[in-house]
Amino acid sequence: MSSNNIETIVAQKIAEKADNYEPFYIIDVQQVCQKYVQWQALLPMVKPHYAIKCNPNPTIIHALDVLGAGFDCASKDEIDRVMDMGVSAERIIFANPAKFESHIAHAKLRDVKKMTFDNEDELIKVARIFPEAQLVLRIITDDSQSMCKFSSKFGATMKDAKHLLKVAHEQGMKLHGVSFHVGSGATDASAFAKAINDARTIFQWAKEDYGYEMKLVDIGGGFQGVDGVPPTLRDVASHVVPALEAFPPGVQFISEPGRYFSAKSHTMAVRIHSRRVIRDDAGRPVKVLYYVNDGVYQSFNCIFFDHQTPEPSIVPDASRPDLLAGEKVPSTIFGPTCDSMDCICKDFPMPLLEVGHWLYFPNMGSYTTAAATRFNGFAGAVTCHYMWGSKLLEGFCDVEDAIKAPGSCCEPVLKIAAAPLVPAAAATPVASC
Ligand SMILES: Cc1ncc(COP(=O)(O)O)c(C=O)c1O
């Protein structure tokens, strides 16, 4: 959807809502699906497992389920969320290297076998609770060029990996594969190839030292989700594909993209409910403080937890055609709570707006609603309106119908959606949409 298009839809929704001033989301499900089609065009040998932590919205999960994606779950609740929507256990990877005992037991109950680990204690814990688990060894990566780094928390070094192979063998555990995460918002595509090469070394050690035939390489998440933010998926694929080609036939490749699928799909609209204008002696506004109904304790937690810098756009006001042409004043936008840290942006140049005007923020689909709180009694944006391109959707059935409609850009992907995880050589590329 173009920004003009989205602006029109946001304005239309505001008009329909009349005196309902709650902030809301417009979610374009087609964007999510187009990302899946793009993935299938560029990395057909890698089966994406959507990291639902990024945005566990059921409609997104449903759309990706219809398209045939797998899912990365990090907890009991996330496992239940996708399985209760009909996703089968073999399409899930329990990708948390430090799991509660009770969650491992729950994974066993629901037959979710694939799970990651990165240390001896975790290995022994899983061996005790769920000896049939298919263990995936998470290794450390060079995440120095990523927005959110994980290597200080997770990942075995190559030296640790050698030792863990031995312990797994002693415990009689099945070593199923190797995983990694290059960090969320990775800017260096070569980090993927380096980690894949490390995974291949571990495959070789496992076979030479213990006769293990490992089956799975999980290249994690870290793929950018917003247009114009490098590297593109094509750039990443140019590093990943040759590195994966060095594995023996029969090895399965999966990934755990989060932001890649959801970032672009959400636009959020918030309303200015209060303002404070600071004027010079001549009465001219020199600075304005605006207060809106979602902030850093709600969706804008992405500013702290995901290092984002959301920029507002102004929803045009039909009664004020002159609005956007007004002289720009440094404007600071605060969220609704009483905390001064609840600040969305500082000194952003905007024409003078009034109480009752609306702002919208594009690309709000990742690490936003997922971690929103109700601090100070403010819920933030909880209402979602679903779109398919520029068409309004009513619910789940509409999503499925839109995906399966003749001529939908999802058509080529649906043909292969029913297939289980495919060995690299059998993967089918499709045309990008
Ligand atoms: C284990 C794991 N996999 C996948 C992801 C998704 O990462 P991204 O949204 O960067 O693709 C995360 C993010 O925290 C993660 O911790």
The ligand as a Gaussian input file, in Angstrom:
#p B3LYP/6-31G(d) Opt

LIG

0 1
 C       15.590000     -16.996000      18.903000
 C       15.046000     -15.887000      18.064000
 N       14.674000     -16.171000      16.807000
 C       14.157000     -15.217000      15.994000
 C       14.000000     -13.932000      16.432000
 C       13.396000     -12.933000      15.478000
 O       14.341000     -12.004000      15.103000
 P       14.030000     -10.944000      13.957000
 O       12.770000     -10.264000      14.309000
 O       15.201000     -10.058000      13.954000
 O       13.918000     -11.700000      12.676000
 C       14.413000     -13.567000      17.721000
 C       14.275000     -12.204000      18.200000
 O       14.414000     -11.871000      19.351000
 C       14.955000     -14.581000      18.565000
 O       15.341000     -14.319000      19.826000

